[in-house]
Amino acid sequence: MPWTETLPRDKRDKLAAALAEHGSEHVAYAGGDENYAGFLLAADVICRKQIGVSIFDLADYCWTDAYHDDMTPGDALRGALAADGF
């Protein structure tokens, strides 16, 4: 089950609204898969708050694998940051 579907309805609605407003890059990266794009957007928001850059500014990371392995955006971000030396 996609990570976004594990969220309560109100959080899914907020994520969908944020994706519609700010997530065009995430939707493009996700090939139009809005569940995956929501996962990326959530990881990106956390990353920007923690270190001030986008996930797209980090070294390459297997975001798709993390998504398909049912990782949370926070867990995936921790993996990406560790891989990038943070």
C-alpha positions as a Markdown table, in Angstrom:
| # | Residue | x | y | z |
|---|---|---|---|---|
| 1 | Met | 0.0 | 0.0 | 0.0 |
| 2 | Pro | 1.4 | 3.4 | -0.9 |
| 3 | Trp | 2.6 | 5.5 | 2.0 |
| 4 | Thr | 0.1 | 8.2 | 1.3 |
| 5 | Glu | -2.8 | 5.8 | 1.7 |
| 6 | Thr | -1.6 | 5.1 | 5.3 |
| 7 | Leu | -2.3 | 8.7 | 6.2 |
| 8 | Pro | -5.6 | 9.9 | 7.8 |
| 9 | Arg | -7.9 | 11.4 | 5.2 |
| 10 | Asp | -7.3 | 15.0 | 6.4 |
| 11 | Lys | -3.5 | 14.6 | 6.0 |
| 12 | Arg | -4.0 | 13.1 | 2.6 |
| 13 | Asp | -6.1 | 16.0 | 1.6 |
| 14 | Lys | -3.5 | 18.5 | 2.8 |
| 15 | Leu | -0.8 | 16.6 | 1.0 |
| 16 | Ala | -2.9 | 16.6 | -2.2 |
| 17 | Ala | -3.4 | 20.4 | -1.9 |
| 18 | Ala | 0.3 | 21.0 | -1.3 |
| 19 | Leu | 1.1 | 18.8 | -4.3 |
| 20 | Ala | -1.2 | 20.7 | -6.5 |
| 21 | Glu | 0.2 | 24.0 | -5.4 |
| 22 | His | 3.9 | 23.2 | -5.1 |
| 23 | Gly | 4.6 | 19.8 | -6.4 |
| 24 | Ser | 5.0 | 20.0 | -10.2 |
| 25 | Glu | 8.6 | 19.0 | -10.0 |
| 26 | His | 7.7 | 16.1 | -7.8 |
| 27 | Val | 4.9 | 14.9 | -10.1 |
| 28 | Ala | 7.3 | 15.1 | -13.1 |
| 29 | Tyr | 10.0 | 13.2 | -11.3 |
| 30 | Ala | 7.4 | 10.6 | -10.3 |
| 31 | Gly | 6.2 | 10.1 | -13.8 |
| 32 | Gly | 2.7 | 11.3 | -12.9 |
| 33 | Asp | 2.3 | 8.9 | -10.0 |
| 34 | Glu | 0.7 | 11.2 | -7.4 |
| 35 | Asn | 1.2 | 8.7 | -4.5 |
| 36 | Tyr | 4.9 | 8.6 | -5.3 |
| 37 | Ala | 5.0 | 12.4 | -5.9 |
| 38 | Gly | 3.4 | 12.9 | -2.4 |
| 39 | Phe | 6.1 | 10.8 | -0.9 |
| 40 | Leu | 8.7 | 12.9 | -2.6 |
| 41 | Leu | 7.1 | 16.1 | -1.6 |
| 42 | Ala | 6.9 | 15.0 | 2.1 |
| 43 | Ala | 10.6 | 14.1 | 2.1 |
| 44 | Asp | 11.4 | 17.4 | 0.4 |
| 45 | Val | 9.6 | 19.5 | 2.9 |
| 46 | Ile | 11.4 | 17.7 | 5.8 |
| 47 | Cys | 14.7 | 18.1 | 4.0 |
| 48 | Arg | 14.2 | 21.8 | 3.4 |
| 49 | Lys | 13.3 | 22.3 | 7.1 |
| 50 | Gln | 16.2 | 20.3 | 8.4 |
| 51 | Ile | 19.1 | 21.4 | 6.1 |
| 52 | Gly | 17.7 | 24.1 | 3.9 |
| 53 | Val | 18.0 | 22.3 | 0.5 |
| 54 | Ser | 15.7 | 20.2 | -1.7 |
| 55 | Ile | 16.0 | 16.5 | -2.0 |
| 56 | Phe | 16.8 | 17.2 | -5.6 |
| 57 | Asp | 20.0 | 19.0 | -4.4 |
| 58 | Leu | 21.3 | 15.9 | -2.7 |
| 59 | Ala | 23.5 | 13.3 | -4.4 |
| 60 | Asp | 21.6 | 10.6 | -6.3 |
| 61 | Tyr | 19.5 | 8.4 | -4.1 |
| 62 | Cys | 17.1 | 5.6 | -5.0 |
| 63 | Trp | 13.9 | 7.3 | -4.1 |
| 64 | Thr | 11.9 | 4.9 | -6.1 |
| 65 | Asp | 13.3 | 1.9 | -4.3 |
| 66 | Ala | 12.7 | 3.6 | -0.9 |
| 67 | Tyr | 9.1 | 4.2 | -2.0 |
| 68 | His | 8.5 | 0.7 | -3.2 |
| 69 | Asp | 10.2 | -0.7 | 0.0 |
| 70 | Asp | 7.4 | 1.1 | 1.9 |
| 71 | Met | 9.8 | 3.4 | 3.7 |
| 72 | Thr | 8.4 | 6.6 | 5.2 |
| 73 | Pro | 9.6 | 9.8 | 3.7 |
| 74 | Gly | 11.5 | 10.6 | 6.9 |
| 75 | Asp | 13.3 | 7.2 | 6.8 |
| 76 | Ala | 14.1 | 7.6 | 3.1 |
| 77 | Leu | 15.5 | 11.1 | 3.7 |
| 78 | Arg | 17.7 | 9.8 | 6.5 |
| 79 | Gly | 19.1 | 7.2 | 4.1 |
| 80 | Ala | 19.6 | 9.9 | 1.4 |
| 81 | Leu | 21.4 | 12.2 | 3.9 |
| 82 | Ala | 23.6 | 9.4 | 5.1 |
| 83 | Ala | 24.5 | 8.5 | 1.6 |
| 84 | Asp | 25.4 | 12.1 | 0.9 |
| 85 | Gly | 27.6 | 12.4 | 4.0 |
| 86 | Phe | 25.3 | 14.2 | 6.4 |
